[in-house]
Amino acid sequence: MLSDELLAIPPLAALHQHLPAAVLEGSLERAEAVLCVNPEQIVEICRALKSFEPHVRLSAVTCVDWLGREPRFEVVYQVHFLTGNRRLRLKCRLSSENPEIDSIVSVWPAADWYEREVFDLYGVRFRNHPNLCRILMPADWQGHPLRKDFPVHGYKYSYRDE
C-alpha cells in the first residue's frame, strides 16, 4: 500500500489505480519516490507511466548485487518526469538463480544500451531484448565483473592474440 504522501503524486496515484497489485512497497527518499514493483509487470508499469505523463523519459537502468541476500539482484530504473522536474526510482528484485526480467526497449528505446550494460556486468538477462550481447567486455569473457562474487583481481586473461 502506498502512503498518502506518495499517492499525492499524480502519476503514482494513477499507477496505483491502474495496476494496484504492481507496486509492492513505496517510500520517499530525499524527495524522490522509490517504488519496489513486481518484476513480472515492469513493461506494463513503464507503459502506464508513459501514458499518464506527456513528458517522461528513462534516464538510467542499473543493477545492485546484494550478495548473501535473497532476492540477490535489484534492477533499478530511473524515470524523470520533465513536468515539475520529478524523479521516480523503480526497483525490481530478482533471484540469484537465473536473474531475468522483460526488456522495456519496446517502451523506451533508450533502454537498449542500459540493459546490455546490466547484462554484461551483472548477468541479468532481459527477455525480448533486440540485441542482448556484451557491450563492454570482450565477447568471449567469462563471468560478470560487477557481481560481488567476481574475483577482486579478475580472471587471468591474455590479450596477446588480439
Residue, then its C-alpha position, 0 to 999 in steps of 0.5 A: m500500500l502506498s502512503d498518502e504522501l506518495l499517492a499525492i503524486p499524480p502519476l503514482a496515484a494513477l499507477h496505483q489505480h491502474l495496476p494496484a497489485a504492481v507496486l509492492e512497497g513505496s517510500l520517499e527518499r530525499a524527495e524522490a519516490v522509490l517504488c519496489v514493483n513486481p518484476e513480472q509487470i515492469v513493461e506494463i508499469c513503464r507503459a502506464l507511466k508513459s501514458f499518464e505523463p506527456h513528458v517522461r523519459l528513462s534516464a538510467v537502468t542499473c543493477v545492485d548485487w546484494l550478495g548473501r541476500e535473497p532476492r540477490f539482484e535489484v534492477v533499478y530504473q530511473v524515470h524523470f518526469l520533465t513536468g515539475n522536474r520529478r524523479l521516480r526510482l523503480k526497483c525490481r528484485l530478482s533471484s540469484e538463480n537465473p536473474e531475468i526480467d522483460s526488456i522495456v526497449s519496446v517502451w523506451p528505446a533508450a533502454d537498449w544500451y542500459e540493459r546490455e550494460v546490466f547484462d554484461l556486468y551483472g548477468v541479468r538477462f532481459r527477455n525480448h531484448p533486440n540485441l542482448c550481447r556484451i557491450l563492454m567486455p570482450a565477447d568471449w569473457q567469462g563471468h560478470p565483473l560487477r557481481k560481488d562474487f567476481p574475483v577482486h583481481g579478475y580472471k587471468y586473461s591474455y590479450r596477446d592474440e588480439 
